[in-house]
Amino acid sequence: MKPTEYPSIPGAGLGPDPAEIDFLSGSSYHAFMITRLLGINAECLDTHKFGRIIRVLNQDGVIVYPTDTFYGLGGSCFSAPAIERIYELKRRDPAKPLLVVVSDTDMAIRLASDIPPLFTELASKFWPGPLTLILRAAADVPRELLGDGDSIAVRLPGVFWLRALIRQADFPIVATSANISGEKEVSTAEEALALFNGTVDLVVDGGRTEGFKPSTVVDLTGAKPRLVREGALPKDKLGKYFQD
């Protein structure tokens, strides 16, 4: 099925709501819907298009969007229905948490119950960029995000348009790779559509992403920092933080 694209015309809004055209009997997915496609220029901030994306997020929608690594699956981090759908679409183990992207360091701090001193140092040095930091989650963070733990993974993305979108939305956005768990990440909207056309509400096409590796993940919830995953930020740039 070809995705439906609505032109960016002032006052045009989002067009009709996604149409449910067939129910997938026996599937864990809720419905088969029309996926809308929205092209953006990552070098030019278009607040009208931001408004269209945010409207979808505010209606518990799930989007695919480009980051500084790969394309991601996203939704409002405060929407339990969106979080549930993301787990289903990825076929992700619900015991595994989902990370979120934020607009600035202050938004990250509001998600945490406490801030270790090393957070400020790492964030100051490596954010914005492909470093995900794991913190103890604040009490008001939805439990659905946390898997079977009590910590939240947070990243400040390196692309300006995405930070601006999150700032305008005024809430963090779930950011997990737009793929089936265990399979290859995708770098274009076309690849994402091949996987999720008809099951997500909106695909934001910002062209090919530059990512060749996912973000590096560091856990700050223990007495010492722990490297969970080495990714786009090489371990040797973090070496001094893991010395005894």
N, C-alpha and C positions, 0 to 999 in steps of 0.2 A: 504494500500500500504506500502510495506517495505521500510524504508529509505535507501538511497544509501550511503555506506561508502567507502571513498577512503583512501587507506593506506598512512601512512606518510613515503614517500620515497623521499629523497633529489632529487629535480628537477622535481618531479611529478606534482607540482602545485596543483591546485584545481580540476583537472579533467575537464570534459566537463561542460559547463555552464548549469544552471538548465533548464531542458526541460519543456516547456509548453505543457502539454498533453491533456488538456481539459479546455474549458472556462465554468465557472459556470454561466450559463444564469440566469439573475435575481438577482444574488448575488452582494453584494457590494465589494467582494474580486475581485482582478484583474484577477487572473488565478489560476489554479491548477497546481502545479509544483512538481518537484522531490525535496524532502528535503534531504540534505546530512547530515550525522552523523559523527562527529569528536570527538574521545575520547582523553582526555587530562589527564595528571597526575598533579594535582594541586600542588604537592610538587616539581615538576621538570619543570623548565622553558624551553619551546621548542620554540625557535624563528621561526623555520620553520613553525610550526603549527600556531603561532601568525600571520605570514605572510598570511596564508590561510584565517584566520578569518578576517584580516584587508582588504584583497582584496574584500571579500564579502561586508564589510561595505562601502568601497570606491565605490562600484557599486550600492549604494542605497539599499543594501540588508537588510533583517531583520533576526536576529539570536535569538536563545534561548541559554542562558548560565547560569552557576551556580554562585551565589554570596554567601556572608556570611550569608544571611537570607534564601532566596528561589531561585528557578530558575526565571530568568527574561527574558523579551522580550527586545531586544535592536536593535539599529541602530545608525549610526552617528548622533550626535545632530545637525549637519549642513545639513542633508539630508531631505528636505521636503517630497519627496516620501516615504522614510522609516518611517517618523513620521506619515504620513497619513495612511500607512498600519498598523502600530501598533495600532492606534486608531480603525481602522476597525476590526482588528483581535481580540482585546479585547472587542469590542463593547462598547468602553469607551465614555462617554459624552465628546464631543470636547470642552466643556466649562471648563473641568478639566485639569489642567496642567500635564505634565510628568516630572518626576525627572531625573537627570543625575548623573552618577558616574564619578569621576575624578581620576587622577593619583597622585595628590598632592595638597596641599593648594594653591599654586600659580595658578594652572589651575582653581580652584574654583574662586579665586579672579578675574581672567580675564573675568569671566562670569557675574560679578556684576558691577552695576553702582556706588555703594558706599559700603564701608565695615564698618559696625558698630563695635565699640570696642568689644562688646560681642562675635562677630564672632571669633576673634582671641583667646579669652579665651576658648570658647567651643571647637573650632577645636583643640587647643593644648591639651586639657584634654581628649576629647572623640574620636578623629580621630586618626588612622583609626578605624572604628567601625560602629555600627548600629544606627547612628544619622544623620538625614537629616536636613539640615539648609536651610531655605527659605530666599532669598536675592532679592533685587531689580535687575532686569535683565539689563545687558548692552545693548546698542542700537543695537549691531550686533548679539545678540542672536535671532535665528529664532522665529518669532511670533507664529509659529505653535506649539511650545513647551509650550507656556504660557497659553493656554486655553483662558479665557476671562479676564485675569489679566495682570500684568506687572512684575511679580516676577518669579524667577527660584529656584527650589528645587535641592540642591546639596548634594552629599554624597561621602566621601572617604571610599571605602569598606575595610573590614578587611582582605580580602584574598590577599596575595601578588601577585599571578599570574595575577589577574585581574588588579591590579594597574600597573603591568609591561606591560600587553597588552595595556592598555590605554596610557601609556607612549610611547610605540612603535608606536601606531597609531597616537599620537599627537593630539587627539581631544577627548572630552568627549563622553561617550556612554549613550544613553537612557537606563534607568533601571526602568522598571515597571514590576510588577509581571506577570509571564507567566500563566495567567489564563483568564477566561472570567470575566469581571467586576462584582464584588459582589459574586463571587464563591471562593472556597477554593484555597489557594496558593498550588503550587506543589514543591516537594522536590527532584524529580528524573527526569532524562531525559526521562525515559519511560512514566511517567505521562504527561510530556510536549508534547511528540510525540503523545500521544493519543488525545491531543487537537489540535495540530498544524501541524501534518504531512501533507505535501502537500500544506501548505500555508505559511511556512517560508522557507528561503533559506538554513539555516544551524542550526543544533542543536549541541551544544558543551556539551559533556557528561563528567562531572567531578565527577561522583558519587553522592551519597546522600548529600544534603546540611545539615548543622547543625541547620538551622533556625527553631525556633518554634514560632516566632512572627516576623512581619515585623519591619522595622526600626521605631524608635521614630522620630517624626517630630516637629521641633520648628521653628516658624515664627519670623524672626528678622527684618521685614520690618516696624514695628510700633515703637512707643515711648518706649514700653516695650515688652519683649519677650512673645510669646504666644505658649502654648503647643497645637499643632494641633492634635497630635495622640500619645498616649503612646504605645510603642512597646517593642522591645527587650531591650532597655535601660530604666530601671525603672524610674518612675517620682521621686522617693525619692532621686536618685542620682543627679537630676537636681533641687532639691527643692530650694536651695538658690538663684537660678537665677530667680525665680518667686515670690520672696518676695517683698512686697511693700516697 
